Amino acid sequence: MTFEKSELVDAPIINEFPIAIECEFIEYQGSERGIGVIGKVLRTSVEEAHLKDGKVDIDSIEAISFDPFTMGYYKVGGRVGNAFKDGLQLK
């Protein structure tokens, strides 16, 4: 893979990835359940082939996610609900 230095943050941008999110570090948040990193998104770049109606088409990116509890990688894809709406049905 090839990379270039970000103009905004001290991190590389991997050229072969279809999406890049450049973030400014804000803070670590730790607890007995783990550590979280809080950042401010400064710029998001997406290849045009992965846009649909001006929005990121998550399914087309074929993203993967790492689960540290099972030590596994999983495919991300397929909408399963509507944020801030589906939970209202549980009241």
ZIFEN-V262101 format. One record per residue. N is the residue number from 1. RES is the residue in three letters. SS is DSSP state (hx for helix, st for strand, lp for the rest). PHI is phi in degrees with one decimal (NA if undefined). D_CENTER is the distance of its C-alpha to the mean C-alpha in Angstrom with 2 decimals. Layout:
N;RES;SS;PHI;D_CENTER, N;RES;SS;PHI;D_CENTER
This chain:
1;MET;lp;NA;19.30, 2;THR;lp;-116.7;19.89, 3;PHE;st;-145.6;18.26, 4;GLU;st;-136.0;19.17, 5;LYS;st;-76.7;19.08, 6;SER;lp;-65.3;17.01, 7;GLU;lp;-80.9;19.50, 8;LEU;lp;-106.5;17.72, 9;VAL;lp;-133.4;16.62, 10;ASP;lp;-87.9;18.10, 11;ALA;lp;-159.0;15.61, 12;PRO;st;-83.6;15.65, 13;ILE;st;-111.2;13.82, 14;ILE;st;-82.2;14.18, 15;ASN;lp;-63.1;16.08, 16;GLU;lp;-82.0;15.69, 17;PHE;lp;-82.6;11.92, 18;PRO;lp;-74.8;11.57, 19;ILE;st;-141.2;8.64, 20;ALA;st;-134.7;8.47, 21;ILE;st;-120.3;7.25, 22;GLU;st;-96.5;10.40, 23;CYS;st;-124.6;10.90, 24;GLU;st;-95.3;14.30, 25;PHE;st;-65.8;14.95, 26;ILE;st;-109.4;16.70, 27;GLU;st;-167.1;17.66, 28;TYR;st;-93.7;17.47, 29;GLN;st;-127.6;18.32, 30;GLY;st;-117.0;20.17, 31;SER;st;-152.4;22.22, 32;GLU;lp;-66.3;24.04, 33;ARG;lp;-92.0;21.01, 34;GLY;st;145.1;18.76, 35;ILE;st;-122.7;16.95, 36;GLY;st;-120.0;14.03, 37;VAL;st;-117.6;12.83, 38;ILE;st;-103.9;12.91, 39;GLY;st;-142.4;12.00, 40;LYS;st;-110.2;12.68, 41;VAL;st;-71.7;10.61, 42;LEU;st;-98.3;13.38, 43;ARG;st;-160.0;12.35, 44;THR;st;-123.4;9.94, 45;SER;st;-118.6;11.64, 46;VAL;st;-136.0;11.68, 47;GLU;lp;-62.7;14.66, 48;GLU;hx;-56.8;17.09, 49;ALA;hx;-61.9;17.47, 50;HIS;hx;-108.1;14.08, 51;LEU;st;-109.5;15.12, 52;LYS;st;-138.1;17.36, 53;ASP;lp;56.1;19.45, 54;GLY;lp;78.4;17.41, 55;LYS;st;-123.1;14.10, 56;VAL;st;-66.4;11.21, 57;ASP;lp;-92.5;12.65, 58;ILE;hx;-55.3;9.97, 59;ASP;hx;-61.5;12.95, 60;SER;hx;-72.8;13.99, 61;ILE;hx;-77.0;11.07, 62;GLU;lp;55.3;12.07, 63;ALA;lp;-70.7;8.86, 64;ILE;st;-125.3;9.82, 65;SER;st;-131.9;9.15, 66;PHE;st;-101.3;11.69, 67;ASP;st;-108.8;14.04, 68;PRO;lp;-67.7;16.26, 69;PHE;lp;-76.3;18.93, 70;THR;lp;-105.0;19.78, 71;MET;lp;55.6;18.71, 72;GLY;st;-126.2;17.24, 73;TYR;st;-106.6;14.51, 74;TYR;st;-132.5;13.78, 75;LYS;st;-70.8;12.94, 76;VAL;lp;-108.1;10.47, 77;GLY;lp;171.4;12.52, 78;GLY;lp;82.3;15.19, 79;ARG;lp;-66.7;15.21, 80;VAL;lp;-118.7;16.97, 81;GLY;lp;-179.0;17.70, 82;ASN;lp;-118.7;17.70, 83;ALA;lp;-60.5;16.14, 84;PHE;lp;66.8;19.01, 85;LYS;lp;-126.3;21.63, 86;ASP;hx;-61.1;21.88, 87;GLY;hx;-66.2;22.52, 88;LEU;hx;-62.9;25.45, 89;GLN;hx;-70.6;27.36, 90;LEU;hx;-85.8;27.59, 91;LYS;lp;-68.0;29.84
